[in-house]
Structure formats: C-alpha cells, structure tokens
Amino acid sequence: MILNMLSTASMVKLGKVFQNLMVDVKPKNQKLIQRAQKIIMKVGEVDMENASKILQESGNDVKVSIVMAKLGCGVEMAQKSLIDSEGYLNRLIENPQN
C-alpha cells in the first residue's frame, strides 16, 4: 500500500496524472487506444467521434489531444502550450493564466 502511494505521488509530481487519470498513456494497441479516447472524452469534454479524430491528428499523443479538445486549438499550438507548461496539464487547463 505504501509503495502504491509513493508511485502514485511520483506520477502526480511528474505531471503524468490529471484529475485522477493517467494521461501519459502510450496508446499502442486497441485497448490502450480506447482508454486514451475515453480520457480525451472526459477531460476534453468531447464525444467519442471527436476524441478519436483528435487522437489521430495528434499522432496518438494523449496530452496533446486533451489540450486540442479543451482549448480548441491545433496540434502545433497544443504542443507549444504543453512545452510552455512543462508538460503539466493542470497548469495549462486549470490555471490558464500561469
């Protein structure tokens, strides 16, 4: 239990988790692609069709897809925004002024 807490805290600290979801998943098979689409749907507030389209446009990058869905921007702008926020979705989405 302690190891689980430590690993979870590490993932949060590294920016791999957003709103209790593992957003740094690498969708390399159908199961992970579906998981990524569901994450994009939930955080990006889009339907499955748009989540799938955005995921493909982003080159299967879940974080970029979330930014695209949430902020309504293209791939390049989403990538730049993530770089500016050091890869932390919470800085970018929950606190856009930072």
FIPA-373785 format. One line per field, with one value per atom (N, C-alpha, C): residue number from 1; atom name; x, y, z. Coordinates in steps of 0.05 Angstrom, whole numbers. Layout:
% residues N
i = NUM, ...
at = CA, ...
c1 = X, ...
c2 = Y, ...
c3 = Z, ...
END
This chain:
% residues 98
i = 1, 1, 1, 2, 2, 2, 3, 3, 3, 4, 4, 4, 5, 5, 5, 6, 6, 6, 7, 7, 7, 8, 8, 8, 9, 9, 9, 10, 10, 10, 11, 11, 11, 12, 12, 12, 13, 13, 13, 14, 14, 14, 15, 15, 15, 16, 16, 16, 17, 17, 17, 18, 18, 18, 19, 19, 19, 20, 20, 20, 21, 21, 21, 22, 22, 22, 23, 23, 23, 24, 24, 24, 25, 25, 25, 26, 26, 26, 27, 27, 27, 28, 28, 28, 29, 29, 29, 30, 30, 30, 31, 31, 31, 32, 32, 32, 33, 33, 33, 34, 34, 34, 35, 35, 35, 36, 36, 36, 37, 37, 37, 38, 38, 38, 39, 39, 39, 40, 40, 40, 41, 41, 41, 42, 42, 42, 43, 43, 43, 44, 44, 44, 45, 45, 45, 46, 46, 46, 47, 47, 47, 48, 48, 48, 49, 49, 49, 50, 50, 50, 51, 51, 51, 52, 52, 52, 53, 53, 53, 54, 54, 54, 55, 55, 55, 56, 56, 56, 57, 57, 57, 58, 58, 58, 59, 59, 59, 60, 60, 60, 61, 61, 61, 62, 62, 62, 63, 63, 63, 64, 64, 64, 65, 65, 65, 66, 66, 66, 67, 67, 67, 68, 68, 68, 69, 69, 69, 70, 70, 70, 71, 71, 71, 72, 72, 72, 73, 73, 73, 74, 74, 74, 75, 75, 75, 76, 76, 76, 77, 77, 77, 78, 78, 78, 79, 79, 79, 80, 80, 80, 81, 81, 81, 82, 82, 82, 83, 83, 83, 84, 84, 84, 85, 85, 85, 86, 86, 86, 87, 87, 87, 88, 88, 88, 89, 89, 89, 90, 90, 90, 91, 91, 91, 92, 92, 92, 93, 93, 93, 94, 94, 94, 95, 95, 95, 96, 96, 96, 97, 97, 97, 98, 98, 98
at = N, CA, C, N, CA, C, N, CA, C, N, CA, C, N, CA, C, N, CA, C, N, CA, C, N, CA, C, N, CA, C, N, CA, C, N, CA, C, N, CA, C, N, CA, C, N, CA, C, N, CA, C, N, CA, C, N, CA, C, N, CA, C, N, CA, C, N, CA, C, N, CA, C, N, CA, C, N, CA, C, N, CA, C, N, CA, C, N, CA, C, N, CA, C, N, CA, C, N, CA, C, N, CA, C, N, CA, C, N, CA, C, N, CA, C, N, CA, C, N, CA, C, N, CA, C, N, CA, C, N, CA, C, N, CA, C, N, CA, C, N, CA, C, N, CA, C, N, CA, C, N, CA, C, N, CA, C, N, CA, C, N, CA, C, N, CA, C, N, CA, C, N, CA, C, N, CA, C, N, CA, C, N, CA, C, N, CA, C, N, CA, C, N, CA, C, N, CA, C, N, CA, C, N, CA, C, N, CA, C, N, CA, C, N, CA, C, N, CA, C, N, CA, C, N, CA, C, N, CA, C, N, CA, C, N, CA, C, N, CA, C, N, CA, C, N, CA, C, N, CA, C, N, CA, C, N, CA, C, N, CA, C, N, CA, C, N, CA, C, N, CA, C, N, CA, C, N, CA, C, N, CA, C, N, CA, C, N, CA, C, N, CA, C, N, CA, C, N, CA, C, N, CA, C, N, CA, C, N, CA, C, N, CA, C, N, CA, C, N, CA, C, N, CA, C, N, CA, C, N, CA, C, N, CA, C, N, CA, C, N, CA, C
c1 = 17, 0, 18, 39, 57, 71, 80, 92, 73, 48, 28, 25, 24, 21, 45, 69, 93, 94, 87, 88, 66, 43, 22, 31, 42, 52, 73, 91, 112, 99, 80, 67, 53, 40, 27, 48, 70, 91, 104, 106, 118, 99, 74, 55, 43, 44, 34, 5, -6, -33, -48, -73, -90, -118, -129, -156, -159, -140, -142, -140, -131, -128, -99, -90, -63, -63, -54, -55, -30, -10, 15, 14, -9, -12, -3, 11, 20, 2, -17, -37, -24, -14, 0, -16, -39, -56, -85, -104, -132, -143, -136, -145, -136, -110, -99, -110, -116, -128, -155, -171, -198, -196, -176, -173, -165, -148, -140, -164, -180, -204, -223, -226, -244, -232, -206, -194, -198, -193, -197, -226, -245, -273, -279, -269, -275, -263, -237, -223, -228, -228, -232, -261, -279, -308, -317, -310, -318, -330, -344, -355, -334, -341, -322, -311, -329, -320, -299, -303, -283, -258, -261, -238, -220, -232, -218, -203, -217, -206, -182, -186, -165, -141, -145, -123, -107, -120, -106, -90, -103, -89, -64, -65, -42, -20, -24, -4, -5, -28, -33, -20, -18, -8, -32, -36, -60, -60, -37, -36, -42, -30, -34, -64, -75, -103, -122, -115, -132, -131, -107, -104, -119, -117, -131, -161, -172, -201, -209, -194, -202, -200, -178, -174, -182, -190, -199, -177, -153, -131, -120, -100, -88, -65, -53, -31, -8, 2, 26, 21, -2, -7, -9, -22, -24, 4, 21, 48, 64, 61, 75, 65, 39, 27, 36, 39, 48, 78, 93, 122, 123, 107, 107, 99, 81, 72, 88, 111, 129, 116, 95, 82, 60, 54, 34, 7, -12, -39, -53, -49, -63, -55, -30, -21, -34, -37, -48, -78, -92, -121, -135, -126, -139, -130, -106, -95, -84, -101, -91, -74, -77, -61, -32, -25, 3, 19
c2 = -24, 0, 25, 25, 48, 52, 30, 32, 43, 35, 46, 76, 85, 113, 129, 117, 131, 133, 111, 112, 131, 131, 150, 179, 185, 211, 220, 201, 207, 213, 198, 203, 230, 237, 263, 286, 282, 302, 306, 284, 285, 295, 300, 310, 289, 264, 242, 235, 249, 244, 271, 270, 294, 286, 298, 292, 262, 250, 221, 203, 213, 197, 197, 174, 171, 182, 206, 219, 215, 202, 197, 169, 157, 131, 132, 112, 110, 89, 99, 81, 65, 41, 25, 0, -5, -27, -17, -33, -25, -18, -34, -29, -2, 4, 30, 53, 49, 69, 76, 56, 61, 75, 67, 81, 110, 115, 143, 159, 147, 162, 169, 151, 156, 178, 179, 200, 227, 227, 252, 261, 242, 249, 262, 250, 260, 288, 290, 315, 336, 328, 347, 355, 340, 345, 344, 322, 317, 289, 283, 257, 238, 212, 191, 197, 205, 210, 232, 254, 276, 267, 252, 243, 225, 208, 191, 207, 226, 243, 260, 272, 288, 271, 247, 229, 222, 217, 211, 236, 260, 284, 290, 283, 289, 268, 248, 227, 208, 204, 187, 198, 224, 236, 245, 232, 237, 266, 275, 302, 323, 320, 339, 339, 315, 312, 326, 323, 336, 366, 377, 406, 415, 400, 407, 407, 387, 386, 408, 411, 430, 459, 466, 493, 499, 479, 483, 492, 481, 490, 467, 473, 452, 439, 420, 404, 421, 439, 455, 473, 486, 503, 487, 463, 446, 437, 430, 421, 444, 468, 491, 498, 497, 502, 483, 457, 437, 442, 450, 456, 480, 500, 524, 517, 497, 490, 466, 461, 440, 412, 408, 382, 378, 398, 394, 404, 386, 394, 412, 406, 423, 452, 458, 486, 498, 482, 492, 495, 476, 475, 487, 480, 490, 519, 526, 552, 565, 573, 583, 608, 623, 648, 642, 618, 612, 602
c3 = 0, 0, 0, 16, 17, -10, -22, -49, -69, -68, -86, -82, -57, -51, -62, -58, -67, -98, -111, -140, -151, -139, -147, -143, -120, -115, -135, -142, -162, -189, -197, -223, -223, -202, -200, -202, -187, -186, -213, -229, -255, -277, -270, -290, -307, -299, -315, -308, -288, -279, -279, -288, -288, -279, -259, -249, -245, -232, -225, -249, -272, -297, -306, -315, -325, -354, -358, -384, -401, -390, -405, -416, -420, -432, -461, -469, -497, -511, -527, -540, -563, -556, -576, -585, -572, -580, -577, -587, -587, -560, -540, -512, -502, -507, -498, -514, -540, -556, -546, -539, -528, -501, -484, -459, -463, -482, -489, -498, -515, -525, -503, -484, -461, -443, -440, -424, -438, -465, -480, -479, -481, -479, -452, -431, -404, -399, -403, -396, -417, -443, -464, -469, -456, -459, -488, -501, -529, -531, -553, -557, -568, -570, -578, -607, -624, -652, -653, -639, -638, -624, -602, -587, -605, -621, -639, -660, -672, -693, -682, -659, -646, -639, -629, -622, -647, -669, -694, -703, -702, -711, -695, -669, -652, -654, -670, -672, -648, -637, -613, -588, -586, -561, -544, -522, -506, -495, -484, -472, -493, -516, -538, -546, -548, -555, -535, -510, -489, -492, -496, -500, -525, -546, -571, -566, -552, -546, -528, -506, -486, -495, -509, -517, -546, -561, -588, -606, -603, -620, -636, -653, -670, -656, -670, -658, -650, -668, -662, -638, -636, -613, -587, -589, -565, -556, -575, -567, -555, -566, -555, -527, -524, -498, -477, -484, -466, -458, -478, -472, -453, -458, -441, -412, -409, -383, -371, -384, -376, -375, -392, -394, -373, -357, -336, -346, -350, -359, -339, -313, -293, -295, -300, -304, -328, -349, -374, -374, -363, -365, -340, -316, -292, -285, -292, -286, -311, -330, -356, -354, -332, -330, -323, -314, -306, -330
END
